[in-house]
Amino acid sequence: MAEQSRLERYKHLPPPIDPDELRASQDIDPPPPEEDDRYREMLWVVNRYG
């Protein structure tokens, strides 16, 4: 097998992406579990009916 140069080997890969460009509106952290209504309801049911 012929030895390929480093540039030839990785030529098919896309250029690297700047991590700052990857931030989007979907990246906002979800609220902590204490503030999540569904979580509070489930916790109440578990604590009440065990």
PDB file of N, H, CA, C and O in Angstrom:
ATOM      1  N   MET A   1       0.851  -1.192   0.000  1.00  0.00           N
ATOM      2  CA  MET A   1       0.000   0.000   0.000  1.00  0.00           C
ATOM      3  C   MET A   1       0.890   1.246   0.000  1.00  0.00           C
ATOM      4  O   MET A   1       1.820   1.370   0.797  1.00  0.00           O
ATOM      5  N   ALA A   2       0.582   2.141  -0.897  1.00  0.00           N
ATOM      6  H   ALA A   2      -0.174   2.040  -1.545  1.00  0.00           H
ATOM      7  CA  ALA A   2       1.413   3.336  -1.028  1.00  0.00           C
ATOM      8  C   ALA A   2       1.174   4.276   0.154  1.00  0.00           C
ATOM      9  O   ALA A   2       0.044   4.437   0.616  1.00  0.00           O
ATOM     10  N   GLU A   3       2.239   4.882   0.627  1.00  0.00           N
ATOM     11  H   GLU A   3       3.156   4.751   0.252  1.00  0.00           H
ATOM     12  CA  GLU A   3       2.137   5.835   1.737  1.00  0.00           C
ATOM     13  C   GLU A   3       1.583   7.157   1.205  1.00  0.00           C
ATOM     14  O   GLU A   3       2.145   7.737   0.276  1.00  0.00           O
ATOM     15  N   GLN A   4       0.483   7.634   1.789  1.00  0.00           N
ATOM     16  H   GLN A   4       0.026   7.163   2.543  1.00  0.00           H
ATOM     17  CA  GLN A   4      -0.117   8.895   1.354  1.00  0.00           C
ATOM     18  C   GLN A   4       0.421  10.027   2.214  1.00  0.00           C
ATOM     19  O   GLN A   4       0.745   9.848   3.388  1.00  0.00           O
ATOM     20  N   SER A   5       0.505  11.189   1.599  1.00  0.00           N
ATOM     21  H   SER A   5       0.241  11.334   0.645  1.00  0.00           H
ATOM     22  CA  SER A   5       0.909  12.341   2.395  1.00  0.00           C
ATOM     23  C   SER A   5      -0.245  12.731   3.319  1.00  0.00           C
ATOM     24  O   SER A   5      -1.396  12.367   3.079  1.00  0.00           O
ATOM     25  N   ARG A   6       0.072  13.462   4.356  1.00  0.00           N
ATOM     26  H   ARG A   6       1.007  13.758   4.551  1.00  0.00           H
ATOM     27  CA  ARG A   6      -0.941  13.838   5.344  1.00  0.00           C
ATOM     28  C   ARG A   6      -2.062  14.663   4.702  1.00  0.00           C
ATOM     29  O   ARG A   6      -3.232  14.468   5.032  1.00  0.00           O
ATOM     30  N   LEU A   7      -1.722  15.581   3.791  1.00  0.00           N
ATOM     31  H   LEU A   7      -0.772  15.739   3.523  1.00  0.00           H
ATOM     32  CA  LEU A   7      -2.749  16.412   3.159  1.00  0.00           C
ATOM     33  C   LEU A   7      -3.677  15.573   2.292  1.00  0.00           C
ATOM     34  O   LEU A   7      -4.889  15.790   2.288  1.00  0.00           O
ATOM     35  N   GLU A   8      -3.116  14.616   1.559  1.00  0.00           N
ATOM     36  H   GLU A   8      -2.132  14.440   1.563  1.00  0.00           H
ATOM     37  CA  GLU A   8      -3.959  13.786   0.701  1.00  0.00           C
ATOM     38  C   GLU A   8      -4.902  12.928   1.531  1.00  0.00           C
ATOM     39  O   GLU A   8      -6.058  12.721   1.161  1.00  0.00           O
ATOM     40  N   ARG A   9      -4.403  12.436   2.649  1.00  0.00           N
ATOM     41  H   ARG A   9      -3.465  12.605   2.949  1.00  0.00           H
ATOM     42  CA  ARG A   9      -5.210  11.535   3.466  1.00  0.00           C
ATOM     43  C   ARG A   9      -6.446  12.245   4.020  1.00  0.00           C
ATOM     44  O   ARG A   9      -7.513  11.638   4.116  1.00  0.00           O
ATOM     45  N   TYR A  10      -6.314  13.533   4.388  1.00  0.00           N
ATOM     46  H   TYR A  10      -5.447  14.026   4.310  1.00  0.00           H
ATOM     47  CA  TYR A  10      -7.418  14.244   5.024  1.00  0.00           C
ATOM     48  C   TYR A  10      -8.098  15.241   4.089  1.00  0.00           C
ATOM     49  O   TYR A  10      -8.865  16.092   4.538  1.00  0.00           O
ATOM     50  N   LYS A  11      -7.819  15.136   2.792  1.00  0.00           N
ATOM     51  H   LYS A  11      -7.196  14.444   2.427  1.00  0.00           H
ATOM     52  CA  LYS A  11      -8.375  16.100   1.843  1.00  0.00           C
ATOM     53  C   LYS A  11      -9.907  16.010   1.789  1.00  0.00           C
ATOM     54  O   LYS A  11     -10.571  17.021   1.556  1.00  0.00           O
ATOM     55  N   HIS A  12     -10.469  14.829   1.999  1.00  0.00           N
ATOM     56  H   HIS A  12      -9.930  14.008   2.188  1.00  0.00           H
ATOM     57  CA  HIS A  12     -11.917  14.652   1.870  1.00  0.00           C
ATOM     58  C   HIS A  12     -12.682  15.189   3.080  1.00  0.00           C
ATOM     59  O   HIS A  12     -13.908  15.278   3.030  1.00  0.00           O
ATOM     60  N   LEU A  13     -11.993  15.549   4.161  1.00  0.00           N
ATOM     61  H   LEU A  13     -10.996  15.477   4.201  1.00  0.00           H
ATOM     62  CA  LEU A  13     -12.673  16.052   5.350  1.00  0.00           C
ATOM     63  C   LEU A  13     -13.039  17.523   5.188  1.00  0.00           C
ATOM     64  O   LEU A  13     -12.307  18.272   4.542  1.00  0.00           O
ATOM     65  N   PRO A  14     -14.165  17.947   5.767  1.00  0.00           N
ATOM     66  CA  PRO A  14     -14.515  19.372   5.703  1.00  0.00           C
ATOM     67  C   PRO A  14     -13.554  20.186   6.557  1.00  0.00           C
ATOM     68  O   PRO A  14     -12.878  19.632   7.424  1.00  0.00           O
ATOM     69  N   PRO A  15     -13.486  21.483   6.326  1.00  0.00           N
ATOM     70  CA  PRO A  15     -12.591  22.318   7.135  1.00  0.00           C
ATOM     71  C   PRO A  15     -13.052  22.344   8.586  1.00  0.00           C
ATOM     72  O   PRO A  15     -14.238  22.149   8.854  1.00  0.00           O
ATOM     73  N   PRO A  16     -12.152  22.578   9.518  1.00  0.00           N
ATOM     74  CA  PRO A  16     -12.554  22.621  10.929  1.00  0.00           C
ATOM     75  C   PRO A  16     -13.545  23.751  11.193  1.00  0.00           C
ATOM     76  O   PRO A  16     -13.534  24.776  10.512  1.00  0.00           O
ATOM     77  N   ILE A  17     -14.397  23.548  12.189  1.00  0.00           N
ATOM     78  H   ILE A  17     -14.406  22.715  12.743  1.00  0.00           H
ATOM     79  CA  ILE A  17     -15.439  24.521  12.526  1.00  0.00           C
ATOM     80  C   ILE A  17     -15.047  25.236  13.805  1.00  0.00           C
ATOM     81  O   ILE A  17     -14.575  24.623  14.762  1.00  0.00           O
ATOM     82  N   ASP A  18     -15.250  26.540  13.803  1.00  0.00           N
ATOM     83  H   ASP A  18     -15.634  27.038  13.026  1.00  0.00           H
ATOM     84  CA  ASP A  18     -14.979  27.332  14.997  1.00  0.00           C
ATOM     85  C   ASP A  18     -16.049  27.024  16.046  1.00  0.00           C
ATOM     86  O   ASP A  18     -17.235  27.190  15.763  1.00  0.00           O
ATOM     87  N   PRO A  19     -15.670  26.585  17.240  1.00  0.00           N
ATOM     88  CA  PRO A  19     -16.684  26.204  18.243  1.00  0.00           C
ATOM     89  C   PRO A  19     -17.648  27.334  18.589  1.00  0.00           C
ATOM     90  O   PRO A  19     -18.794  27.067  18.952  1.00  0.00           O
ATOM     91  N   ASP A  20     -17.214  28.583  18.486  1.00  0.00           N
ATOM     92  H   ASP A  20     -16.283  28.799  18.191  1.00  0.00           H
ATOM     93  CA  ASP A  20     -18.113  29.692  18.809  1.00  0.00           C
ATOM     94  C   ASP A  20     -19.287  29.776  17.839  1.00  0.00           C
ATOM     95  O   ASP A  20     -20.352  30.283  18.193  1.00  0.00           O
ATOM     96  N   GLU A  21     -19.094  29.277  16.611  1.00  0.00           N
ATOM     97  H   GLU A  21     -18.229  28.866  16.323  1.00  0.00           H
ATOM     98  CA  GLU A  21     -20.180  29.322  15.632  1.00  0.00           C
ATOM     99  C   GLU A  21     -21.233  28.255  15.918  1.00  0.00           C
ATOM    100  O   GLU A  21     -22.340  28.333  15.385  1.00  0.00           O
ATOM    101  N   LEU A  22     -20.918  27.269  16.740  1.00  0.00           N
ATOM    102  H   LEU A  22     -20.019  27.205  17.173  1.00  0.00           H
ATOM    103  CA  LEU A  22     -21.847  26.180  16.989  1.00  0.00           C
ATOM    104  C   LEU A  22     -22.917  26.548  18.015  1.00  0.00           C
ATOM    105  O   LEU A  22     -23.931  25.857  18.117  1.00  0.00           O
ATOM    106  N   ARG A  23     -22.709  27.618  18.774  1.00  0.00           N
ATOM    107  H   ARG A  23     -21.885  28.179  18.692  1.00  0.00           H
ATOM    108  CA  ARG A  23     -23.710  28.022  19.759  1.00  0.00           C
ATOM    109  C   ARG A  23     -24.976  28.483  19.037  1.00  0.00           C
ATOM    110  O   ARG A  23     -24.910  29.238  18.067  1.00  0.00           O
ATOM    111  N   ALA A  24     -26.103  28.030  19.511  1.00  0.00           N
ATOM    112  H   ALA A  24     -26.158  27.417  20.299  1.00  0.00           H
ATOM    113  CA  ALA A  24     -27.372  28.381  18.885  1.00  0.00           C
ATOM    114  C   ALA A  24     -28.411  28.585  19.977  1.00  0.00           C
ATOM    115  O   ALA A  24     -28.140  28.377  21.160  1.00  0.00           O
ATOM    116  N   SER A  25     -29.600  28.995  19.562  1.00  0.00           N
ATOM    117  H   SER A  25     -29.820  29.165  18.602  1.00  0.00           H
ATOM    118  CA  SER A  25     -30.652  29.235  20.556  1.00  0.00           C
ATOM    119  C   SER A  25     -31.039  27.944  21.268  1.00  0.00           C
ATOM    120  O   SER A  25     -31.522  27.985  22.399  1.00  0.00           O
ATOM    121  N   GLN A  26     -30.831  26.791  20.616  1.00  0.00           N
ATOM    122  H   GLN A  26     -30.439  26.757  19.697  1.00  0.00           H
ATOM    123  CA  GLN A  26     -31.169  25.517  21.248  1.00  0.00           C
ATOM    124  C   GLN A  26     -30.186  25.150  22.350  1.00  0.00           C
ATOM    125  O   GLN A  26     -30.450  24.232  23.128  1.00  0.00           O
ATOM    126  N   ASP A  27     -29.055  25.850  22.432  1.00  0.00           N
ATOM    127  H   ASP A  27     -28.841  26.595  21.800  1.00  0.00           H
ATOM    128  CA  ASP A  27     -28.030  25.497  23.408  1.00  0.00           C
ATOM    129  C   ASP A  27     -28.307  26.065  24.796  1.00  0.00           C
ATOM    130  O   ASP A  27     -27.526  25.839  25.720  1.00  0.00           O
ATOM    131  N   ILE A  28     -29.403  26.795  24.955  1.00  0.00           N
ATOM    132  H   ILE A  28     -30.037  26.979  24.205  1.00  0.00           H
ATOM    133  CA  ILE A  28     -29.713  27.361  26.265  1.00  0.00           C
ATOM    134  C   ILE A  28     -29.995  26.212  27.226  1.00  0.00           C
ATOM    135  O   ILE A  28     -30.754  25.300  26.897  1.00  0.00           O
ATOM    136  N   ASP A  29     -29.396  26.250  28.400  1.00  0.00           N
ATOM    137  H   ASP A  29     -28.779  26.990  28.667  1.00  0.00           H
ATOM    138  CA  ASP A  29     -29.562  25.163  29.358  1.00  0.00           C
ATOM    139  C   ASP A  29     -31.017  25.084  29.817  1.00  0.00           C
ATOM    140  O   ASP A  29     -31.667  26.113  30.000  1.00  0.00           O
ATOM    141  N   PRO A  30     -31.534  23.855  30.005  1.00  0.00           N
ATOM    142  CA  PRO A  30     -32.903  23.722  30.517  1.00  0.00           C
ATOM    143  C   PRO A  30     -32.974  24.200  31.961  1.00  0.00           C
ATOM    144  O   PRO A  30     -31.947  24.275  32.635  1.00  0.00           O
ATOM    145  N   PRO A  31     -34.159  24.522  32.440  1.00  0.00           N
ATOM    146  CA  PRO A  31     -34.264  24.977  33.830  1.00  0.00           C
ATOM    147  C   PRO A  31     -33.856  23.857  34.784  1.00  0.00           C
ATOM    148  O   PRO A  31     -33.982  22.682  34.438  1.00  0.00           O
ATOM    149  N   PRO A  32     -33.380  24.191  35.954  1.00  0.00           N
ATOM    150  CA  PRO A  32     -33.036  23.137  36.916  1.00  0.00           C
ATOM    151  C   PRO A  32     -34.277  22.324  37.278  1.00  0.00           C
ATOM    152  O   PRO A  32     -35.392  22.839  37.188  1.00  0.00           O
ATOM    153  N   PRO A  33     -34.107  21.076  37.683  1.00  0.00           N
ATOM    154  CA  PRO A  33     -35.276  20.213  37.934  1.00  0.00           C
ATOM    155  C   PRO A  33     -36.274  20.813  38.915  1.00  0.00           C
ATOM    156  O   PRO A  33     -37.473  20.562  38.799  1.00  0.00           O
ATOM    157  N   GLU A  34     -35.805  21.600  39.876  1.00  0.00           N
ATOM    158  H   GLU A  34     -34.830  21.805  39.970  1.00  0.00           H
ATOM    159  CA  GLU A  34     -36.732  22.161  40.862  1.00  0.00           C
ATOM    160  C   GLU A  34     -37.727  23.115  40.215  1.00  0.00           C
ATOM    161  O   GLU A  34     -38.831  23.291  40.730  1.00  0.00           O
ATOM    162  N   GLU A  35     -37.358  23.732  39.099  1.00  0.00           N
ATOM    163  H   GLU A  35     -36.461  23.589  38.681  1.00  0.00           H
ATOM    164  CA  GLU A  35     -38.237  24.709  38.454  1.00  0.00           C
ATOM    165  C   GLU A  35     -39.062  24.096  37.328  1.00  0.00           C
ATOM    166  O   GLU A  35     -39.874  24.784  36.710  1.00  0.00           O
ATOM    167  N   ASP A  36     -38.861  22.817  37.058  1.00  0.00           N
ATOM    168  H   ASP A  36     -38.201  22.258  37.560  1.00  0.00           H
ATOM    169  CA  ASP A  36     -39.578  22.153  35.975  1.00  0.00           C
ATOM    170  C   ASP A  36     -40.895  21.607  36.532  1.00  0.00           C
ATOM    171  O   ASP A  36     -40.889  20.754  37.419  1.00  0.00           O
ATOM    172  N   ASP A  37     -42.023  22.098  36.011  1.00  0.00           N
ATOM    173  H   ASP A  37     -42.029  22.791  35.290  1.00  0.00           H
ATOM    174  CA  ASP A  37     -43.327  21.718  36.561  1.00  0.00           C
ATOM    175  C   ASP A  37     -43.587  20.217  36.455  1.00  0.00           C
ATOM    176  O   ASP A  37     -44.102  19.608  37.392  1.00  0.00           O
ATOM    177  N   ARG A  38     -43.232  19.618  35.314  1.00  0.00           N
ATOM    178  H   ARG A  38     -42.813  20.113  34.552  1.00  0.00           H
ATOM    179  CA  ARG A  38     -43.476  18.179  35.162  1.00  0.00           C
ATOM    180  C   ARG A  38     -42.687  17.391  36.202  1.00  0.00           C
ATOM    181  O   ARG A  38     -43.191  16.435  36.791  1.00  0.00           O
ATOM    182  N   TYR A  39     -41.441  17.809  36.416  1.00  0.00           N
ATOM    183  H   TYR A  39     -41.032  18.586  35.937  1.00  0.00           H
ATOM    184  CA  TYR A  39     -40.602  17.137  37.407  1.00  0.00           C
ATOM    185  C   TYR A  39     -41.216  17.291  38.794  1.00  0.00           C
ATOM    186  O   TYR A  39     -41.242  16.334  39.567  1.00  0.00           O
ATOM    187  N   ARG A  40     -41.709  18.478  39.115  1.00  0.00           N
ATOM    188  H   ARG A  40     -41.688  19.256  38.487  1.00  0.00           H
ATOM    189  CA  ARG A  40     -42.310  18.703  40.438  1.00  0.00           C
ATOM    190  C   ARG A  40     -43.556  17.852  40.618  1.00  0.00           C
ATOM    191  O   ARG A  40     -43.784  17.305  41.697  1.00  0.00           O
ATOM    192  N   GLU A  41     -44.373  17.736  39.557  1.00  0.00           N
ATOM    193  H   GLU A  41     -44.187  18.181  38.681  1.00  0.00           H
ATOM    194  CA  GLU A  41     -45.577  16.909  39.657  1.00  0.00           C
ATOM    195  C   GLU A  41     -45.219  15.445  39.868  1.00  0.00           C
ATOM    196  O   GLU A  41     -45.808  14.781  40.721  1.00  0.00           O
ATOM    197  N   MET A  42     -44.263  14.936  39.101  1.00  0.00           N
ATOM    198  H   MET A  42     -43.784  15.475  38.408  1.00  0.00           H
ATOM    199  CA  MET A  42     -43.869  13.536  39.258  1.00  0.00           C
ATOM    200  C   MET A  42     -43.288  13.295  40.643  1.00  0.00           C
ATOM    201  O   MET A  42     -43.556  12.267  41.264  1.00  0.00           O
ATOM    202  N   LEU A  43     -42.489  14.245  41.126  1.00  0.00           N
ATOM    203  H   LEU A  43     -42.271  15.081  40.622  1.00  0.00           H
ATOM    204  CA  LEU A  43     -41.898  14.106  42.451  1.00  0.00           C
ATOM    205  C   LEU A  43     -42.993  14.080  43.516  1.00  0.00           C
ATOM    206  O   LEU A  43     -42.904  13.327  44.486  1.00  0.00           O
ATOM    207  N   TRP A  44     -44.028  14.905  43.333  1.00  0.00           N
ATOM    208  H   TRP A  44     -44.101  15.517  42.545  1.00  0.00           H
ATOM    209  CA  TRP A  44     -45.132  14.928  44.291  1.00  0.00           C
ATOM    210  C   TRP A  44     -45.847  13.579  44.309  1.00  0.00           C
ATOM    211  O   TRP A  44     -46.167  13.054  45.375  1.00  0.00           O
ATOM    212  N   VAL A  45     -46.096  13.018  43.111  1.00  0.00           N
ATOM    213  H   VAL A  45     -45.835  13.445  42.245  1.00  0.00           H
ATOM    214  CA  VAL A  45     -46.785  11.725  43.025  1.00  0.00           C
ATOM    215  C   VAL A  45     -45.943  10.639  43.686  1.00  0.00           C
ATOM    216  O   VAL A  45     -46.466   9.823  44.444  1.00  0.00           O
ATOM    217  N   VAL A  46     -44.652  10.625  43.404  1.00  0.00           N
ATOM    218  H   VAL A  46     -44.227  11.288  42.788  1.00  0.00           H
ATOM    219  CA  VAL A  46     -43.777   9.604  43.983  1.00  0.00           C
ATOM    220  C   VAL A  46     -43.740   9.742  45.499  1.00  0.00           C
ATOM    221  O   VAL A  46     -43.803   8.743  46.216  1.00  0.00           O
ATOM    222  N   ASN A  47     -43.636  10.978  45.990  1.00  0.00           N
ATOM    223  H   ASN A  47     -43.584  11.789  45.407  1.00  0.00           H
ATOM    224  CA  ASN A  47     -43.573  11.174  47.436  1.00  0.00           C
ATOM    225  C   ASN A  47     -44.904  10.836  48.109  1.00  0.00           C
ATOM    226  O   ASN A  47     -44.923  10.354  49.241  1.00  0.00           O
ATOM    227  N   ARG A  48     -46.016  11.087  47.412  1.00  0.00           N
ATOM    228  H   ARG A  48     -46.000  11.479  46.492  1.00  0.00           H
ATOM    229  CA  ARG A  48     -47.325  10.857  48.026  1.00  0.00           C
ATOM    230  C   ARG A  48     -47.718   9.385  47.988  1.00  0.00           C
ATOM    231  O   ARG A  48     -48.196   8.834  48.980  1.00  0.00           O
ATOM    232  N   TYR A  49     -47.511   8.752  46.827  1.00  0.00           N
ATOM    233  H   TYR A  49     -47.123   9.199  46.022  1.00  0.00           H
ATOM    234  CA  TYR A  49     -47.993   7.378  46.665  1.00  0.00           C
ATOM    235  C   TYR A  49     -46.862   6.351  46.708  1.00  0.00           C
ATOM    236  O   TYR A  49     -47.120   5.148  46.750  1.00  0.00           O
ATOM    237  N   GLY A  50     -45.609   6.818  46.699  1.00  0.00           N
ATOM    238  H   GLY A  50     -45.399   7.795  46.666  1.00  0.00           H
ATOM    239  CA  GLY A  50     -44.434   5.970  46.853  1.00  0.00           C
ATOM    240  C   GLY A  50     -44.387   4.816  45.924  1.00  0.00           C
ATOM    241  O   GLY A  50     -43.440   4.030  45.962  1.00  0.00           O
TER     242      GLY A  50
END
